Amino acid sequence: MMDAVFYDGVSARRRAVTLEVTASSLDIHEGGEWIASWPVAEVRQKDAPDGVLRLTRENGPDLARLDVTDPTDQAAVRLHCHRLGNRDRRERTARIVFWSAAASISIVLCVLFLIPLLAEKLTPFIPVSYEQRIGKGVDNQLRVVFRGKVCEAPEGAAALRTLTNRLSKARGLETPLDVAVLDSGIPNAIALPGGRIYIFKALLEKSESIDEVAGVLAHEIGHVVNRDGLRKLIQSSGTSYLFGLLFGDVTGGGAIVFASRYLIDSAYSREAEAAADDFAGKTMVSLGRPAHPMALLLKRIEANEDDKEEEKEGNERGIPAFLLTHPITDQRLKALEKQVPSQIGEPLLTQGEWRALKQICKTS
């Protein structure tokens, strides 16, 4: 016989009892009188303070329990009650696995379907002034990532303004644009939320005509007009916040940094790229200039992907940076090459302006 404390689950009374453990049951006696028997297969262990073996009966009253404190008595109980806690632990583990999987699947479904839908619906209602403030935050992240300075040679900056104004007026745009050249060896161009557009120096250097640069700039203006950067930032912010909840960043503190870098490093959807291409093509054609020179520039960058110096500065996979953010497909190239004006217009910049733009990053 062994001593224990028994709570019957009906009242809060503490009852001093003795236990008799057999191969089939755990018999409970109080004052020499039998009061209950628990089959050993139904005896389970519950959490308890150190030194206490707390037992309950499966399918018994929820609050009924036995507390055994003597180490020898505890060993005797464990010897006969082989299923102490095993099923409980399995059930707990199964529940944890199930709900963790359910939470993960829910987050993935939100990322794939709900967040893109919300981003699409919310974007038109966000004021441009607020979008511009968001764009400044992304701009700061971009400068950290690329560690480049803005090129400001006066004659080159004037030529860039002339080109930007001609492209804007061709479509009657009222959207404020802030276009600059970033001193970076990566061939790229990017439009940030709020109208900030960067053409990278390496892309400018690879350009062989003003129409090539104008096509790229018109493409980025298309992203600004369509507010693709803001839409993408909302989507990536929501995604990073949800993954933060899943992996422990419950405040979402890293969301905006992650989202900004995501915006810089990843591609727009095919639909967004096609719409920006269409905008660029119509803009160029309205000025009497062909759209296909932009396609020629993209092909030339693609042909140079084995350039070791650019590969080291751009990315380890050897894919040119511009192709990472503007993935090229045969359909896009063919669509650009088809957009040819019926009548050729004047060059968008004079030869002197074009030379000044190409040298915008020279300090002397």
N, C-alpha and C positions, 0 to 999 in steps of 0.2 A: 504493500500500500504506500501511496505517496501523497504529500500534502499539496493543495492548490487553492486558488481563490476563484470562485465561480460567480458570474453575473448571468442571470437567466434571460436577459434581454427584455423582460417585462417590467421589472422594477429596477431601481438603482441600488438595491441592497447588495452589500458585499457579503458573500457567503463563503465561509471557510469549509472546504470539502476535502475528501480523500479520493484518490483515483486508484483504480485497479486496471492495469493494461493487460489485455490478452491478445492472442493472435487475430481475433476478429473484432474486438470492440474495446472502447475506453469507457469503463463504468464509473459513474460519479455517485459518491455517497456523502451524505450529510448527517453527522451524529450517528453513524452506524446504519442509517437508513438509505436504501438505494433511491436515487431521484431521477437518473437519466443514464442512457447508454448512447455513445456515439460510435458508429461503425468506423473502424480505422481507415477505410478507404475514403471516408468523407471528412476526415479531420484535416484542416488546413492551418498553416501558420500565417499570422498577420504581423505587421510592423509593431514593435514594442520598444520600451526603453531597454538600455543595455542590461544584460543579466536576466531578462524576463523572456520566457518562451510563451507567447500568446497564441492560443488555439481557438479556432472557431469551427463550426460544423457547416459544411456545404449544404445549402438548401434549408438550413436551420434559421432561427430568428436572427435578424441582422445584427443586433446588439449583444447577442449571447456570446460569452467568451470564457475561456479558462486561462489563468495566469499561473505558470509553473516557474518557480525561482530556484529550486535546488538543482545544481548541475547534474547530480546522479539521476534525479527523477527526469530531467530533460533528456538525458541520454537514453533512458528506458523508453520514453515516449517516441523518440526518433527511431529507435530500434524496431518498433512495431508499426508505427505510422509512416509508411514508405512514401506517401504522396504529399507530404508537408510542403505546400507552396509550389510544387512543380506545375500543376495545372494553372495556379494563379499567375505564376511568372509567364507561362506560355500565353495565357490570355492577355496579360498586360502587354507582352511583347507584340502579340498579334494586333492588339488595338493600336499600339504606337505605330507599328508599320502601316496599318491600314489608314489611319488618319494622316500620317506623314505623306503617304502616297497620294491620298485624296487632296491634301493641301498643295502638293507639288503639281498635280494634274490641273487643279483649279487655276494655279498661277500661270501655268503654260497656256491654258485655254484663254485666260485673260490677255496674256501677252500677244497671242496669235490673232485673237478676234475682237475682244472687247476694247482694248486700249487703242488699236488702230481706228476703230469706229468712233470712239470718244474723241480722239485727236482730230478726225475728219470733221466731226460735228462742232467741236469747240473752237477750232481755228478761226472761222469767220467772225466770231463774237469778241475776239480779243482786240482791243484798241491798238492801233499802230504805235502810239506813244509807248505803250507797255511792251510791245514787241521790240521796240528799239532799245529799251532798258535791258531786256533779256539778251539782245544781241551784243551789248557791251560786255556782259559777263562771258559770253561765248568767245568774244574777241580776245579777252584776257587769256582764256584757256588756249586759244589758238597760238598766241604769241609765245606762251610757255612751251607748247609742243614743238613749234618750229624754230624758236629762238632767232627769229629774223626781225629786221628793222624795216620800216616803211621807207621806200625809195622816194626821194623828194627833189630830184634835180628839177629846177624851175621850168625849163623848156619842155622836158618830158612830162611833167605834171600838167602843164598847159595843154599839151597834145592829148593827154588822156582825158582831160575834161572836155575837150572838143569832141573826141570820139564818143564819150558817154552822152553828151548832149545831143549829138546827131542821132544816136540810136534811140534815145528817150523820145525825142520829138517825132521820130518816124512813126511811133505808135501812140503819140499823144499821152504819154504817161504823166501822172501826177505823183507817183510814188517817189519819195526822196531817195536818192542813191548816193552812196559814198564809196567811190571806187579808188583803189590804191594798188600799188605794186609792192609785193613783199619780197625782200631780199633773201631768197631761199634757193638752194640748188635742187629742189624737188620740182619736177614739171607738173604743176597743178593749178587749179583755179577753184574758188569756193565762194558761195554766197551764204552769208550769215543772216539770221533773223533781223529784220529791221532795215535792210537795205545796204549793209556793208558788204562789199565785194572785193576779194583779193585775187589778183593775177600774180602768180609767182614768177620771179625773175627767170628761172630756168625755162618755163613755158614760153616766156617772151623771147628768150634767146633762140629757142627752137623754131619760132615762127619765121616764115620766109616772106610773108606779105601782110599788109594791114587787114585784108579780108579774113585771114586766118584768126587773128587776134579779135577782130570785130565779131566774128561768128561765136567764138568762145564767150566773149563778154555779153553778147546778146542772149546766149544760152543761160548764163548766170542771172541776167536780168529777168529772164523768164521764170527762174526759180524764185526770185524775189517777188515778182508780181503774183505768182501763184501761192506765195507764202509757204513754200515747201519746207524751208528751214525751220519755221516755227512749228509746222505740223509734225515734222520729224523729231524736233526737240521735245514736244509734248509726249510723243509716243515713247521716245527713249527714256525720258524722265520717269514716266509711269512704269516702264519696264524695270528700270534700275531700282525704283522704290519698292516694287513688289519683290524683286530678288533680294533687296536689302532686308525686307521682312523675313524672307525665307532663310537667309543666312546670318541674320543677327543684327543688321544695321537698322534697328527698329525706328530710329528717328529719320531715316532716309537722308542723313547728313551728306553722304557721298553721291547722292543722286545727280545733282546738278553738274558736278565735275565729270562723272561718268557720262552723263548725257551729252555734255559739251564735246568730250573726246570722241564719243560715238558719232556725233554729227560731223566732226572733222574727218574721221577715219573711214566711214562707211558710205555705201552708195544709196542714192534715192531709189525708189521703186521704178520699175520699168515704165509705169504710167507717167510718173513725174518726169522722168528723163525724156520720154516721147513728147510730152507737153512742152517741155523747155526747148527741145529740138524744133518743134513746130513754131514756137514763138520766135526762136532765132531765125529760122528759115523765112518766115513771113516778114520779119524786120529787115533782113538783108535784101530780100526781093523788093520790098517797098522803097528801098534806097537805090534800086537798080544794081545791086551786087549779088553774086551767087552765094548760096549757102555751102556748096561743097568744099571750099577751102578749109573749113573747120574739120571736115572729114579727112582731108589730106594731112592736116596737122596731127590728128589722132592716129592715123596710120603710121606716120613717121615716128611718133613717140613709141608706138607698139613695136616697130622695127628695131628700136634702140634699147629694148628691155634687157639686153645682155651687157649693157654698159656697166662695168664693175663699180665705177665711182658712184654713179647714181643709185645702183642697187644697194650699196653700203649705206648711203644716206637716206634712201627711201624706205625699203623694207627688205626683209631677209628672203622673201620668195622671188625677188627679182622682177616683180610686176610693177610697171611704172605707176607712180602715185596717181596720175590723172586717170589711168584706167581703173584703179581701185575705186575711186569716187564717181567715175563716169564710165561704167562698163560698156564696151562697144559690142554691138551685134550687127550682123549683115543687114538686118532690116533697117536699123537706124542709119547706117551708112548709105544704103540705097535711097532712103527717104530724103536725106540731106542732098544727095547728088541730083535728085530730081527737081529740087527747088532752084530753078534758074530764071532770072528775070527776062521778060520779053524784050526789054531795051536796057542796055548797059548805062548806068548812071556814072556820075563823077566819082573819083576815088574819095574815100572817106577822110583821108588825111593827105596832105602834100608830102612829097618826098622828104622835105626838111622836117616836117612834123613826125613822120615815121621814123627817121633817124633819131630824132630827139627822144621819142618814146622808147626805142630800143636801148638808148643809153641812159635811161632814167635813173639807174642805180649807180652810175659813175659819179664819184665825189669830186673829181677834178677834170 
